[in-house]
Amino acid sequence: MYLGIDIGGGSIKATLLNQKLEVLQQESLVTNPNWTNEEFLFGVLEIIKKFPKEKMHGIGIGTPGPLDIETGIIYHSANLKNLKQVPLKSFLQKYYSIPIIINNDANCAALGEYYFGNGKGVNNLLVVALGTGLGAGWVYEGKLFNGYKGNGMELGHITIVYKGALCGCGQQGCAESYFSTKGLLGRYFEQTKIQLNSAQEFFDKVKAGDVHAKYVFQLGIEIFAECLRSIIHIINPEKIILVGGISNAYDLIELPLKEYLQKIVFPELWNYTRIEKGLNVAGSLGAASLLFQENLC
Amino acid sequence: MYLGIDIGGGSIKATLLNQKLEVLQQESLVTNPNWTNEEFLFGVLEIIKKFPKEKMHGIGIGTPGPLDIETGIIYHSANLKNLKQVPLKSFLQKYYSIPIIINNDANCAALGEYYFGNGKGVNNLLVVALGTGLGAGWVYEGKLFNGYKGNGMELGHITIVYKGALCGCGQQGCAESYFSTKGLLGRYFEQTKIQLNSAQEFFDKVKAGDVHAKYVFQLGIEIFAECLRSIIHIINPEKIILVGGISNAYDLIELPLKEYLQKIVFPELWNYTRIEKGLNVAGSLGAASLLFQENLC
């Protein structure tokens, strides 16, 4: 049995799967943004303890980075501000002497789509996570690309607009600063001095014909298309799957995105790469997939 | 014994290696830019015939693309304008029933640095070829990344300057349109209406303190740094090696490139990725490396 744990924005969710990949049990726990390292570690332990120990053959954990997948240390977290150098893996390993694998949430989302979603059996699969930020995970020939200590695929932080908009990372012109919740809301604020609260609110304005929202949306689509052009020209994915909150507006995004991409991607690659919306497989299933992938259980 | 063939700008060069990777024999042939498919095919055959057939266990061929590495067809060539859909592999296979592998020249350059140059034993190696254009090859965990039909890594055609300078590919703002011989000379022409004839001539002007050359050079360095930032954030190379004609000006390039990169790359990756000049291993050695790689001989 595989236990998958998703450390999300406001909660920790866990799912136990059997060998047929059927869901046996699910649990969740609300996190407190002021948690210390210790409170966080015991929070994760608490949720794991809700599952029968003898049934567990491995634990996969997905978390926002930055982290070190080799040591299983989370360096810090955007949502849990007090966390610093959290030794998650070594802490849990004291209680559970089964394989424990930790990876970043975008990588888990990619594996989730590969095993449970719209990416089944795709030899060269890129999953782009469009949420607060812009991340991605790459499954190539059945294997997750981890890169250096799991830092692979910071797709949001490739430069598209030289000397462009300021990004949360401190640099200018990153894809994320134009096409992510932060990016779209930030560019909209620049135009209007109005601070929207969610991507949903932004897309409602686009649908209602708000001129500024439409401008920011079209710019975002073009920058995101240039970002996909870059990654298509680099790794030639067979399929690109969009997941995350912003993918809920796929009906709005699909047509202008594909129209623009068709103009800018090399034709032989454009004819090869399919783009579609993902199933938005639960993060805990993606985290459990870390275990199948490594053939540890 | 391995035969490596490099189809270059004005000539075809071939090298025979023994199993210790020592050079046994070298031959070359000047090409004619007006060659038809047939003349080209018999030209390649002619050079291969100069080597003892019984000693050859495989032929590796590097050529500018676009090509299909599966069928061994070269679609067309920038230097030999009359070539079209050249069935190089199937033609040679009629005369030689040994393994014949064809790949693009940037990929061969990457393998050349991996086996013979400054990239020996590097687990995640990116080789950037800075010549007329900007290309790259990636050797990851000892294996060349081919991507779709060998089209992997069109690093010159990732977008860095949204709506920027017109590139030879027809799109705008590609890295290649700022930092390659074509790019540097093109941008210099925009500034001065003076058409330089070579990268050497351009770098001489930079050294002589020509204001326009210095501006175009600094812009080129910054755009190239942004391009490397993108690829570092995507595939996390352990080492990046620069080869090709422009790498001859590495003494001029190194300092400003690294200074700018340090400001824009995520610190953990900047501390990890080394950048250096390659040995500019002969293309025919890189082409022969296609054979070791695939373990066919």
Interface residues (C-beta under 8 A of the other chain):
Chain A: P66 N124 F145 G147 Y148 K149 N151 G152 M153 E154 L155 H157 I158 T159 I160 V161 Y162 G164 C169 Q171 G173 E222 I223 E226 C227 R229 S230 I231 H233 I234 I235 N236 E238 I264 F266 E268 L269 Y272
Chain B: P66 N124 F145 G147 Y148 K149 N151 G152 M153 E154 L155 H157 I158 T159 I160 V161 Y162 G164 C169 Q171 G173 E222 I223 E226 C227 R229 S230 I231 H233 I234 I235 N236 E238 I264 F266 E268 L269 Y272
